[in-house]
Amino acid sequence: MENRKPRKEIHRYVSSKTIYATGWSNRPTPNLRMALGSFHEDYTNSVEIVKLDEEKGEFVAACTFNHSYPATKIMWSPDYVGPDLLATTGDYLRIWQVSQDEQSVNNKSILNNKTTDYCAPLTSFDWNETDPSMLGTSSIDTTCTIWNIETGQAKTQLIAHDKEVYDIAFARGKDIFASVGADGSVRMFDLRSLEHSTIIYESPLLTPLLRLAWNKQDPNYLATFLMDSNKVVILDIRVPSLPAAELEKHTANVNGLAWAPHSSCHLCTVGEDRQALIWDLSTLPKPIEGPILQYSAEAEINQVQWCTSHPEWMAISFGNTLELLR
């Protein structure tokens, strides 16, 4: 029998720049691939595309392209059959096309719904998995916009919150989405009847809610977290206003969360306590005592992404370092 090297459980990539936004490629290619956005508080930022060479056990930088202002979010298209697209938000929503040899990236379109020169920064977006021509953005101007990226036109724009909107997420399917914002509420919308929205949850003291993740395996459940808080709130849309669970095992502020793409009951949360915690929520509505797995990084973790095409992998980032964990 040939001697096989044991597969590494952790891979690391150190960038020359501070990493903020990260996004997994959804294409079922043998090599894991990610896009990494830099964080400089000015106009000179960039996005790197890196691939993991598992044989060598190291990352290979495929290409880098310039990006004005830090990307607040990066996502690859959920359509892995058509053109190799990714999107970023910042001052505008930008759609990028990666060349077949992955050596270059072309700015395919810049989407802006305003007729004035002023643009309200976009805080986040989500790409609809059921209809990949549809993408929703959230903005500090209190609005959410649903775009058709094939036509470059806004399908609808609505005032979603009383203050800044910080995140938006589609449920499974193409009609339902939710948003969170500085007014401390989680609001749910249906594209078939936008004259109404449902407030699913309001935080105590209306503390701003920063991020939102929808469980794609069980769309009854959402997860969010409060600004400057160690608390993650799990919501069941069948029981509005009352949290299904509150996870409070982080010892510092929570910065990110991601549901497992292949499981209806597993969630990863990361925070400024340097911890990545994996939770098993299968016992709900019973109280969740604590995480089932815990990983300690070398610094405060600011992002977590769980890979859809290779669900045994997740990525965390801290400082200028990306780590893949199996």
C-alpha positions in Angstrom: 0.0 0.0 0.0 1.3 3.5 -0.8 1.9 5.8 2.1 -0.5 8.7 1.9 0.1 11.9 3.7 -2.6 12.6 6.3 -4.9 15.4 5.1 -4.4 18.7 6.8 -7.2 19.9 9.0 -6.2 23.5 8.9 -4.8 25.6 5.9 -3.6 29.1 6.3 -3.1 32.0 3.9 -1.4 35.2 5.0 -2.2 38.3 2.8 -0.2 41.4 2.5 -3.3 43.4 3.6 -5.9 43.3 6.3 -8.7 40.9 5.3 -12.4 41.9 5.8 -14.9 40.5 3.3 -14.5 36.9 2.3 -16.5 34.7 0.0 -16.4 31.0 -1.1 -16.8 30.0 -4.7 -19.8 27.8 -5.2 -18.4 25.9 -8.2 -17.8 22.2 -7.4 -14.2 22.3 -8.6 -11.5 20.2 -7.0 -9.7 23.2 -5.7 -11.2 25.3 -3.0 -11.4 28.9 -4.1 -12.1 32.1 -2.2 -12.2 35.9 -2.8 -10.7 38.1 -0.1 -11.4 41.8 0.2 -8.9 44.2 1.8 -9.7 46.8 4.5 -8.2 50.2 4.1 -10.2 53.3 5.1 -9.7 54.9 1.8 -10.2 54.4 -2.0 -7.3 52.1 -2.5 -8.5 48.6 -1.8 -8.4 45.3 -3.6 -9.9 41.8 -3.9 -7.7 38.7 -4.1 -8.8 35.4 -5.5 -6.9 32.5 -3.9 -7.1 28.7 -4.5 -6.0 25.9 -2.3 -3.6 23.4 -3.7 -4.2 20.4 -1.4 -1.4 18.4 -2.9 1.1 21.1 -1.9 -0.9 22.0 1.1 -0.8 25.7 0.4 -2.7 28.6 -1.1 -2.0 29.9 -4.6 -3.0 33.5 -5.4 -4.8 33.4 -8.8 -5.2 37.1 -9.3 -5.9 40.5 -7.7 -8.1 43.4 -8.8 -8.6 46.9 -7.5 -11.7 47.8 -5.5 -12.7 51.3 -4.5 -13.4 51.4 -0.8 -13.4 48.2 1.3 -15.9 45.6 0.0 -18.6 45.3 2.7 -19.4 41.8 1.3 -18.3 39.4 -1.4 -20.3 36.6 -2.9 -19.8 34.3 -5.9 -22.8 33.6 -8.0 -24.9 30.6 -6.9 -25.2 29.7 -10.6 -22.1 27.5 -11.2 -23.0 26.6 -14.8 -23.0 30.0 -16.4 -20.3 32.7 -16.5 -17.9 32.8 -13.5 -19.4 35.8 -11.6 -18.8 37.4 -8.3 -20.4 40.5 -6.7 -19.2 43.1 -4.2 -20.8 45.9 -2.3 -19.3 49.1 -1.0 -20.2 52.5 -2.6 -22.1 50.6 -5.3 -23.1 47.0 -6.2 -20.5 45.7 -8.7 -20.7 42.5 -10.7 -17.3 41.0 -11.8 -16.6 38.2 -14.3 -13.5 36.0 -13.8 -11.7 34.8 -17.0 -11.6 31.1 -17.8 -8.0 30.9 -16.9 -8.7 32.7 -13.6 -5.9 35.1 -14.3 -8.0 38.3 -14.7 -11.3 39.8 -13.6 -13.4 42.2 -15.6 -15.9 44.6 -14.1 -19.1 43.5 -15.8 -21.5 46.1 -14.4 -21.9 48.8 -11.7 -25.5 49.0 -10.4 -26.8 52.2 -9.0 -30.4 53.2 -8.5 -29.7 56.9 -7.8 -30.0 59.6 -10.4 -27.8 61.9 -8.3 -24.0 61.8 -7.8 -24.4 61.0 -4.1 -24.5 57.3 -3.3 -25.5 55.9 0.1 -23.0 53.2 1.0 -24.2 49.6 0.8 -23.8 47.6 4.0 -24.4 44.1 2.6 -26.2 42.0 0.1 -27.5 38.4 -0.6 -27.6 36.5 -3.9 -30.8 34.5 -4.4 -29.9 30.8 -4.9 -33.2 29.9 -6.6 -33.1 32.7 -9.1 -29.4 33.7 -9.6 -30.5 36.8 -11.7 -31.8 38.3 -8.4 -29.7 40.0 -5.8 -30.8 42.1 -2.8 -28.8 45.0 -1.2 -29.1 46.8 2.1 -28.1 50.4 2.6 -27.5 53.0 5.3 -30.3 55.1 3.6 -32.8 52.8 5.3 -33.6 51.0 2.0 -33.3 47.5 0.6 -33.1 47.1 -3.2 -33.9 43.9 -5.2 -31.9 43.9 -8.5 -32.1 42.0 -11.7 -28.4 41.7 -12.5 -29.1 40.5 -16.1 -30.9 43.8 -17.0 -28.9 45.9 -14.5 -32.2 47.3 -13.3 -33.8 47.5 -9.8 -36.9 45.3 -9.6 -38.0 47.1 -6.5 -36.7 49.4 -3.8 -38.4 49.8 -0.4 -37.8 51.6 2.9 -37.1 48.6 5.1 -36.3 50.2 8.4 -36.5 53.4 10.4 -32.7 53.7 10.5 -29.7 52.2 8.6 -30.1 48.7 7.3 -27.1 46.5 8.1 -27.9 43.2 6.4 -30.3 41.3 4.2 -30.8 37.6 3.6 -33.1 35.6 1.3 -35.0 32.5 2.6 -35.0 29.4 0.6 -37.0 30.1 -2.6 -37.2 33.5 -4.3 -40.0 35.4 -2.6 -39.1 35.8 1.1 -36.2 37.9 2.5 -35.4 39.5 5.8 -33.3 42.4 7.0 -31.8 43.8 10.2 -30.7 47.3 11.1 -29.8 50.1 13.5 -33.5 50.3 14.7 -33.0 46.9 16.5 -35.5 45.0 14.4 -35.6 41.9 12.2 -38.2 42.5 9.4 -39.5 39.9 7.0 -40.7 40.8 3.5 -42.5 38.9 0.7 -41.8 40.1 -2.9 -45.4 39.1 -3.8 -46.9 41.6 -1.4 -44.5 44.4 -0.4 -47.1 46.6 1.1 -46.7 44.6 4.3 -43.8 43.5 6.3 -43.6 41.5 9.5 -41.5 42.5 12.5 -40.2 39.1 13.7 -38.1 40.4 16.6 -37.0 43.6 18.3 -33.9 43.6 20.5 -34.1 44.8 24.1 -33.6 48.5 24.3 -33.7 48.4 20.4 -30.0 47.7 20.3 -28.8 47.6 16.7 -28.7 44.2 15.0 -25.6 43.8 12.8 -25.9 40.5 10.8 -28.5 38.1 9.7 -28.3 34.5 8.5 -31.2 32.4 7.2 -31.1 28.6 7.8 -31.4 27.3 4.2 -32.2 23.7 5.4 -34.9 24.7 7.8 -36.3 28.1 6.7 -38.2 28.5 9.9 -35.0 29.6 11.6 -32.9 32.8 11.5 -29.9 33.9 13.5 -28.8 37.4 14.3 -26.6 39.2 16.8 -26.6 42.5 18.6 -24.1 45.3 18.3 -21.4 45.3 21.0 -22.8 42.1 22.5 -21.7 38.5 23.1 -25.3 37.3 22.4 -26.5 35.4 19.3 -30.3 35.3 18.9 -32.0 32.3 17.2 -35.5 33.1 15.9 -38.3 30.9 14.8 -40.5 32.8 12.4 -43.5 30.7 13.5 -43.2 32.4 17.0 -42.4 36.0 16.3 -40.9 38.4 18.9 -39.7 35.6 21.2 -36.2 34.2 20.7 -36.1 30.4 20.2 -32.7 30.5 21.9 -30.0 32.9 23.0 -26.4 31.8 22.7 -24.1 33.6 25.2 -20.9 31.6 25.5 -18.7 34.1 23.7 -16.8 36.2 26.2 -16.5 39.3 23.9 -18.5 40.8 21.0 -19.8 38.5 18.3 -18.6 39.5 14.8 -20.0 36.8 12.5 -22.2 33.7 12.1 -22.9 31.1 9.4 -25.3 28.2 9.2 -24.0 24.8 8.0 -25.1 24.5 4.3 -25.7 20.7 4.7 -27.4 20.6 8.1 -30.5 22.1 9.5 -29.2 22.4 13.1 -25.6 23.5 13.1 -24.4 27.1 13.4 -20.9 28.6 13.7 -20.4 31.9 15.5 -17.1 33.9 15.8 -16.1 36.9 17.9 -13.5 39.2 19.4 -12.7 36.5 22.0 -10.8 34.7 19.2 -13.2 31.8 19.4 -15.1 30.0 16.6 -17.9 28.1 18.3 -20.1 25.4 16.6 -23.6 24.9 18.0 -26.0 22.0 17.7 -29.5 23.3 17.8 -31.3 20.0 17.3 -32.6 20.0 20.8 -34.7 23.2 20.4 -36.9 24.3 22.0 -34.9 23.0 25.0 -32.2 25.4 26.2 -28.8 25.2 24.4 -26.2 24.6 27.1 -23.1 25.3 25.1 -21.2 24.7 21.9 -20.2 21.2 20.7 -16.9 22.4 19.2 -14.6 25.2 19.8 -11.6 26.6 18.0 -9.2 29.3 19.2 -7.6 31.6 16.7 -4.6 33.8 17.2 -6.5 37.0 17.1 -10.0 38.5 17.1 -12.0 36.8 14.4 -14.0 39.1 12.2 -15.5 36.8 9.5 -16.8 33.2 9.1 -18.0 31.5 5.9 -19.2 27.9 5.6 -18.5 26.4 2.2 -21.5 25.3 0.2 -19.7 23.2 -2.4 -17.4 21.5 0.1 -19.4 21.6 3.4 -16.7 19.9 5.4 -14.7 23.2 5.2 -15.3 26.6 6.8 -13.2 29.7 6.7 -12.4 32.3 9.3 -10.3 35.5 9.0 -8.5 37.6 11.5 -6.0 40.4 10.8 -4.4 39.6 7.5 -4.8 35.8 7.9 -7.4 33.4 6.4 -7.7 30.0 8.0 -9.6 27.0 6.5 -10.9 24.6 9.1 -12.1 21.1 8.3 
